[in-house]
Structure formats: structure tokens, C-alpha cells
Amino acid sequence: MPFKVTGAMRERDGGTGIVDSLAFAALVAFCALTYVVPAEWLTELAPLRLALATSAAALMLLLVARVGRGQGLSLDGWRGGALIAFTVLTLVSSLWSLAPEASRSLGLECVKYVGIYLTIVNLARTRRRLAILCGVLVLASVVTSVGALRWYLSGQDLVEGYRARWVGLYADPNRMAMTLGLVVPLGLAFLARKTQGWTMRALCGAAVAVAVAAIVLSYSRGGFAGLAVATAVWAMREKRLDRALVVALAGVALFALAPSSFWSRTQTVSSFRDDASAMGRVHAWTVASRINADRPLLGRGAGTFRAAWPLYAPPDARRAYEAHNVFLQVLAELGWIGLFLFLGFVGSGLEGALKASRDAEVGWLARALAAAAAGYLVCSVSAGFLGGSAHFYVLFGLAAAAHRLSQRAPAAARAPEGLGAPVPAPRLELGAGVAR
């Protein structure tokens, strides 16, 4: 679905030259690739490392455009400062790490994520661009959802014999569920937007439907909890009875149509001691608490949780697991200092999206981003990982962009005609991909 770039579009989008527009186009491609992942099902593309290439191109072109205009790169204030400080801590933790190579590897991965975050913050500086990026995520997620559904219906490579999954990152049903869950409130926002074109609304409705189906068939309890929280937060923040009723009716339909095996697995939460998956998480959380008791300030080093497992696991924990909780992982690997920085970034990002949700122009997207962030964080309590996925940083980068746009809105509203006066709300259309 091509996005045509014209001179008029560059002017309306805030781009001041072809380099800036190319940077944004590369960022759009990266966001699509996070769900399409063509290298996972077309092995000939694997050597190209398309996600890395497009994200690096977006950042490099952004820097070239900024240097050409004599401008610097925005680091997003103390929110971005907290993320940068956290990333520096992951890198230097190799100095005291139980597994220095693992710490360096995760630290370098986090550096890439910071680059993605800052690229989004600096390029998504208009409502149009923010809407395009959110819309691309929703539409691209259809590829992952349909891929998982096709595998499920054909019985291909099901986890534990019955749980849907797909390729690459999405081979883990829990990760697949939490990453698909974040597009549901975004899709609902486009669907409920009456000024949006019917084609885009219909596509987003379909994307939401297949994403929810894939989440249910993943049998991910954390993913389902995150989905429930995300949709509930979106409905409450919208403060519209009709939209709350739609969400409620969808919930009733989900209860009626979901397979009985889904509810059977969900009900095992009450008897978790008989559930190997649940007990694995209990053991992992026990390990995290023991590591923190031993190394409270700086932890055992980034990426060392599995390496530390034999030293801290209870006797009945025969298999090593990941932390399955991003907050406990940070606490165990980077101590209270790391957790303070991480929570500062996450809390500021969520607060910014909630503040932006009251804005008349960007609020419709900010409310969806706040809901998506809330749902994603709920998933992160039982299935969160610090590395291996850019979705977290993309989501919080978009939330930060929405907050920054809402802060600039009053000044734009006061500007004279032709000098930053408000423009109509974005309207995405299939094919052109531009707001009219």
C-alpha cells in the first residue's frame, strides 16, 4: 500500500526537504516490517536485515536533514534522558556482569532501540505523520495475525499442540499476543473516527478482528489480560457511551465464541501449583528476588538472568527460565538504580500519553496509545522481556510524539493564518496514505 510523497505533502507533514521525507518513509517501512517480518518467511531476504537497514537509514537521513538545517537532534527532555541513562547502564554493567558478553550484547541491542525511539520522536512531529505511523502498525499487523491463524487452522507447529504462533519473534505465543494486543486500541481509534475514510475504517476493523482471534488462539493468559485492560482503558478514556457499548458487546461476543479450551487454560490460574508454566514463572520471580537481595543496587548485569539461575533457583526448579516479568528482570539484572531509570521512562511516557489524550486535535490517537501502553505493561508483568522486540520502544516513541504534539498545539492555535495555523485532523486513505 504505497504512500505517495509530493511537495505539498512534505509541506503539510512538516518535512522541509526530500531528505527529511525519505527519512520518514524509511521509518514507515521499519514500522511495517516489525509485523510483516518478510525475512522470516522469505529466507532469501534474511541477509539484507531489512528492519536494521530501514531503521538505520531513517536515523542517518534524519541526522543529515538536521545537520543541513543547522539543527540538533531532540533527546526528548528528561524522559529521553532516563532512557539514555538506562541504556548506558546496560552497557557498563558488563564491568560487573556475571556474563559480560551477554551484557554487552543486550546493551548494544538497547542502543538500537534508543535510536528507533529518538527517530520516532524527531520525525513524528505532525499529527499527519503520527497517524500514518499508527495506521501502518495496525494494517501491517494483519500479516502476523493471518499468519498465526493459518498455522492454527492447518495445525502447523502449534505450541504444546494447541497454541497458535507464527515465525520469528511471533514463534512465542506470549510475545505474539502482547505485540498484537497493542494494535487493537489503535485500530479501534481509527474505526471510531468518523472523519476517517470508510476504506481505512473497514481495514482497521478487520485488523482488530483477526488480531483478537490470534490472541485468543495463542492461549496467552497475560496477552488476554493485556487486551482486556487496553480495550477497557480506551473505552473509559473515550468517555463515549456508544464506544463503551461496542467494546462491551465485543467482550460478550468473545466470551461466547472463544473455544472452551481457552477458558479451561485461563482458569488454571486459580490452581497454578499444578500448572508447569505458571510454576516456572513463580520460580523465575523467586530467582529475581534472591538476586536483588544479593546485589540490590546494580544487579548481576544486563542479560544475565538465565546465567544466574543455577546460583539462586529453589531446589525444585529444575529448568531455567527467563524472568517473564520485565520489571523483575530489570531489578535482578540492573538493581534498584536500573529499575528507577526504567520506571522513570515508562511512567513519563504513560503520563505524557494520558495528558495528550485531553488534546482536541491529537487526543483521539493519544487515548489509543495510552490504552495500548497500559495493556502492554500488564502483559509485561507475566511475559515481558527487556530485549528481542522493538515494539515497546516504537509504542512509547509514538506516545512521546503525541505528548510533544499536544504541548505545541496551543501555540499553533494562536498563530496567524499561514504561519502554523491548525490543520484538519488526519484522514488516511488506502493508496495515497495522506491526510486531507
C-alpha positions in Angstrom: 0.0 0.0 0.0 2.2 2.9 -1.3 2.4 6.2 0.4 2.9 8.8 -2.3 5.2 11.7 -1.4 4.6 15.1 -3.0 5.9 18.5 -2.4 2.6 19.6 -0.9 2.6 16.6 1.4 6.1 17.4 2.6 5.0 20.9 3.5 1.9 19.7 5.3 3.8 16.9 7.1 6.4 19.3 8.4 9.2 18.0 6.2 11.4 20.8 4.8 13.2 18.7 2.2 13.5 15.5 0.3 16.0 14.0 2.8 13.5 14.6 5.7 10.7 12.9 3.7 12.9 10.0 2.8 13.8 9.6 6.5 10.1 9.4 7.4 9.5 6.9 4.5 12.2 4.7 5.9 10.6 4.9 9.4 7.2 3.9 7.9 8.9 0.9 6.2 10.5 -0.1 9.5 7.2 0.1 11.4 5.6 -2.1 8.7 8.5 -4.6 8.9 8.0 -5.1 12.7 4.9 -7.1 11.8 5.4 -8.2 8.2 8.9 -9.7 9.0 9.4 -10.9 5.4 12.9 -12.3 6.1 11.3 -14.9 8.4 9.2 -16.5 5.6 11.4 -15.5 2.6 14.8 -16.7 3.6 16.5 -15.0 0.6 15.8 -11.7 2.3 17.4 -12.7 5.6 20.9 -11.4 4.7 19.5 -8.0 3.9 18.4 -7.4 7.6 15.7 -5.1 6.4 14.5 -3.9 9.8 18.0 -2.9 10.8 18.6 -1.3 7.4 15.4 0.8 7.4 15.8 1.9 11.0 19.4 2.9 10.4 18.5 4.7 7.2 15.8 6.6 8.9 18.1 7.8 11.7 21.0 8.6 9.3 18.8 10.6 7.0 17.2 12.4 9.9 20.7 13.4 11.1 21.7 14.6 7.6 18.5 16.6 7.4 19.0 18.2 10.8 22.7 19.0 10.1 21.7 20.5 6.7 19.3 22.9 8.5 21.8 23.6 11.3 19.5 21.9 13.9 20.3 19.4 16.6 18.5 16.1 17.5 15.9 16.3 20.2 16.6 13.9 23.1 13.0 14.2 24.4 13.9 16.0 27.7 14.3 14.1 30.9 12.1 11.3 29.6 14.6 10.6 26.9 17.4 11.2 29.3 16.1 8.5 31.6 16.0 6.1 28.6 19.6 7.0 27.6 20.9 6.7 31.1 19.2 3.3 31.4 20.9 2.2 28.2 24.3 3.4 29.3 23.8 1.4 32.5 23.1 -1.8 30.5 26.3 -1.3 28.5 28.6 -0.6 31.5 27.0 -3.4 33.5 29.4 -5.7 31.6 32.1 -4.4 34.0 30.5 -6.3 37.0 28.4 -8.8 35.0 28.1 -12.5 35.7 28.2 -13.0 31.9 29.9 -9.9 30.3 29.3 -11.0 26.7 25.6 -11.3 27.3 25.5 -7.8 28.9 27.4 -6.2 26.0 25.0 -7.9 23.6 21.9 -6.7 25.3 23.4 -3.3 25.8 24.1 -2.9 22.1 20.6 -4.1 21.3 19.2 -1.4 23.7 21.3 1.2 21.9 19.5 0.3 18.6 16.2 0.7 20.4 17.1 4.1 21.7 17.9 5.1 18.1 14.5 3.9 17.0 12.8 5.8 19.8 14.6 9.1 19.1 13.9 8.7 15.4 10.2 8.5 16.0 10.2 11.4 18.4 12.0 13.6 15.9 10.2 12.6 12.8 6.6 12.1 14.1 6.3 15.9 14.6 2.9 16.4 12.9 -0.5 14.9 13.5 -0.4 13.5 10.0 2.8 11.7 10.5 1.7 10.3 13.9 -1.5 9.0 12.3 0.4 7.4 9.4 2.8 5.5 11.7 -0.1 4.3 13.9 -2.1 3.3 10.8 0.8 1.4 9.3 1.3 -0.6 12.5 -2.4 -1.6 12.5 -2.5 -2.6 8.9 0.8 -4.5 9.0 -0.3 -6.5 12.0 -2.8 -8.2 9.7 0.1 -10.2 8.2 1.1 -11.6 11.6 -2.5 -12.3 12.7 -3.4 -14.0 9.4 -0.1 -16.0 9.5 -0.9 -17.2 13.0 -4.5 -18.1 12.1 -3.4 -20.0 9.0 -0.9 -22.0 11.0 -3.5 -22.7 13.7 -6.2 -23.9 11.2 -3.7 -26.2 9.5 -2.3 -27.5 12.7 1.2 -26.3 11.8 3.9 -26.1 14.6 1.4 -25.4 17.4 3.0 -24.8 20.8 2.0 -27.6 23.3 -0.1 -29.0 20.5 -2.8 -26.3 20.6 -1.4 -22.8 20.9 -1.2 -20.6 17.8 2.0 -18.9 16.8 3.9 -17.7 13.7 7.5 -17.1 12.8 10.5 -15.3 14.3 9.6 -13.2 17.4 6.0 -14.5 17.0 7.0 -18.1 17.5 6.4 -17.4 21.2 2.6 -17.2 21.7 3.0 -14.9 24.7 5.1 -12.4 22.7 2.8 -12.7 19.7 -0.2 -11.9 21.9 1.3 -8.9 23.6 2.5 -7.3 20.4 -0.8 -7.9 18.6 -2.7 -6.5 21.6 -1.1 -3.1 21.3 -2.6 -2.6 17.8 -6.2 -3.3 19.0 -6.9 0.1 20.6 -5.1 1.9 17.7 -7.4 0.0 15.3 -10.4 0.9 17.4 -9.4 4.6 17.3 -9.3 4.6 13.5 -12.5 2.6 13.3 -14.4 5.0 15.6 -13.0 8.1 13.9 -16.0 9.4 11.8 -13.8 11.7 9.7 -11.7 8.8 8.6 -12.3 7.3 5.2 -14.5 4.2 5.1 -11.8 2.1 3.4 -9.3 2.7 6.2 -12.0 2.2 8.9 -13.0 -1.2 7.3 -9.4 -2.3 7.1 -8.7 -1.3 10.7 -11.9 -3.2 11.8 -10.7 -6.3 10.0 -7.2 -5.9 11.6 -8.7 -5.7 15.1 -10.9 -8.8 14.5 -8.0 -11.0 13.3 -5.7 -9.7 16.0 -8.2 -10.6 18.7 -8.7 -14.0 17.2 -5.0 -14.7 17.1 -4.6 -13.5 20.7 -7.4 -15.9 21.8 -5.9 -18.8 19.9 -2.5 -18.1 21.4 -4.0 -19.1 24.8 -1.8 -16.5 26.4 -3.2 -15.6 29.7 -1.1 -12.5 30.0 -1.9 -11.5 26.4 -5.6 -11.8 27.1 -5.3 -9.7 30.4 -3.4 -7.0 28.5 -6.0 -7.0 25.7 -8.8 -6.6 28.3 -7.0 -3.7 30.0 -6.2 -2.0 26.8 -9.7 -2.1 25.5 -11.2 -1.1 28.8 -8.8 1.9 29.2 -9.6 3.0 25.6 -13.3 2.9 26.2 -13.0 4.8 29.5 -10.7 7.5 28.1 -13.1 8.0 25.2 -15.9 8.8 27.6 -18.4 7.9 24.9 -21.3 5.6 25.8 -21.6 4.3 22.3 -18.0 3.2 22.1 -18.1 1.7 25.6 -21.2 -0.3 24.5 -19.3 -1.5 21.4 -16.4 -2.7 23.5 -18.8 -4.4 25.9 -20.7 -6.2 23.1 -17.4 -7.3 21.6 -16.4 -8.7 25.0 -19.7 -10.6 25.2 -19.1 -12.0 21.7 -15.6 -13.0 22.7 -16.9 -14.9 25.7 -19.5 -16.7 23.6 -17.2 -17.6 20.6 -13.9 -18.4 22.3 -13.2 -22.1 22.4 -13.8 -23.8 25.7 -10.2 -24.9 25.9 -9.2 -21.2 26.1 -11.3 -20.7 29.3 -10.0 -24.0 30.7 -6.4 -22.8 30.4 -7.3 -19.4 31.8 -9.0 -21.0 34.8 -5.8 -22.8 35.7 -4.6 -19.6 37.2 -6.5 -20.5 40.4 -4.6 -23.8 40.6 -1.3 -22.6 39.5 0.7 -25.1 41.5 -0.4 -27.8 39.1 0.5 -25.7 36.0 4.1 -26.1 34.9 4.0 -22.8 33.0 2.7 -20.9 36.0 5.2 -22.5 38.4 8.0 -21.7 36.0 7.1 -18.0 36.5 6.9 -18.4 40.2 10.4 -19.9 40.3 11.6 -17.1 38.0 10.3 -14.4 40.2 11.8 -16.2 43.2 15.2 -16.1 41.5 14.7 -12.4 40.7 14.0 -11.6 44.4 17.0 -13.6 45.6 19.3 -11.9 43.1 18.1 -8.5 44.2 18.7 -9.4 47.9 22.2 -10.4 47.0 23.0 -7.4 44.6 20.4 -4.7 45.3 21.9 -1.6 43.7 23.3 -2.8 40.3 22.2 -6.4 39.9 24.2 -9.2 38.2 24.5 -7.4 34.8 22.2 -6.9 31.8 21.1 -10.2 30.1 22.4 -12.5 32.9 19.1 -13.9 34.3 19.5 -17.4 32.9 23.2 -17.4 33.7 22.3 -16.5 37.3 19.6 -19.1 37.6 21.7 -22.0 39.0 23.0 -19.8 41.7 19.6 -18.6 43.0 16.9 -21.0 42.0 15.0 -23.1 44.6 15.8 -26.8 44.6 12.5 -27.9 42.9 13.2 -25.5 39.9 14.7 -28.0 37.5 14.5 -25.9 34.4 16.0 -22.4 33.8 13.5 -19.7 32.6 13.6 -16.1 31.6 12.3 -13.6 34.2 8.9 -13.4 32.4 8.5 -10.0 34.0 10.3 -7.1 32.6 10.3 -5.1 35.9 11.8 -8.0 37.9 14.2 -8.7 35.1 15.5 -5.1 35.3 15.6 -5.3 39.1 17.6 -8.6 39.0 20.0 -7.6 36.3 20.4 -3.8 36.9 19.3 -3.4 40.5 17.3 -0.6 42.0 19.2 2.0 40.1 18.2 0.4 36.8 14.6 0.0 37.9 14.4 3.6 38.9 15.6 4.8 35.5 13.3 2.3 33.7 10.3 3.3 35.7 11.1 6.9 35.2 11.0 6.4 31.4 7.9 4.2 31.4 6.0 6.4 33.9 6.8 9.6 32.0 5.8 8.0 28.7 2.4 6.8 30.0 1.8 10.1 31.8 2.5 12.0 28.6 0.1 10.0 26.6 -2.6 10.5 29.2 -2.0 14.2 29.2 -2.1 14.3 25.4 -5.4 12.4 25.4 -7.2 15.6 26.5 -5.9 17.5 23.4 -8.6 18.4 20.9 -6.5 17.5 17.9 -4.2 14.6 18.8 -6.3 13.2 21.7 -8.0 10.5 19.7 -4.7 8.9 18.9 -3.1 9.7 22.3 -6.0 7.9 24.1 -5.4 4.8 22.0 -1.6 5.0 22.6 -2.2 5.3 26.4 -4.5 2.3 26.3 -2.0 0.3 24.2 0.8 1.2 26.7 -1.3 0.2 29.7 -2.2 -3.2 28.1 1.4 -3.8 27.0 2.7 -3.1 30.6 0.1 -5.5 32.0 1.4 -8.2 29.6 5.0 -7.3 30.7 4.2 -8.4 34.2 3.9 -12.1 33.2 5.5 -12.2 29.7 7.8 -9.2 29.5 11.3 -9.2 28.1 13.9 -6.4 28.0 15.3 -7.4 24.6 14.3 -9.1 21.5 11.5 -6.8 20.4 11.3 -3.2 19.2 7.6 -2.9 19.7 7.9 -1.5 23.2 10.1 1.4 22.1 8.0 2.1 19.0 4.9 2.3 21.2 6.5 4.6 23.7 8.1 6.7 21.0 4.7 7.3 19.5 3.3 8.1 22.9 6.1 10.6 23.4 5.4 12.1 20.0 1.7 12.6 20.8 2.6 14.3 24.1 5.0 16.7 22.3 2.4 17.5 19.7 -0.2 18.3 22.3 2.2 20.6 24.0 2.8 22.6 20.8 -1.0 22.7 20.0 -1.8 25.9 22.0 1.0 27.9 20.2 -0.2 26.7 16.8 -3.8 27.6 17.6 -2.7 31.2 18.4 -0.6 31.5 15.2 -1.8 33.7 12.4 -3.2 32.2 9.2 -0.4 30.6 7.1 2.1 30.6 10.0 1.3 27.3 11.7 -2.4 27.7 11.9 -4.3 24.5 12.8 -4.9 22.0 10.0 -7.8 19.5 9.8 -7.5 16.2 11.6 -5.6 13.5 9.7 -7.6 11.3 7.3 -5.8 8.2 6.0 -6.9 6.8 2.7 -5.9 3.5 1.1 -3.4 4.0 -1.6 -2.4 7.6 -1.0 -1.8 7.4 2.7 -2.1 11.1 3.2 -4.4 13.2 5.3 -6.8 15.5 3.6 
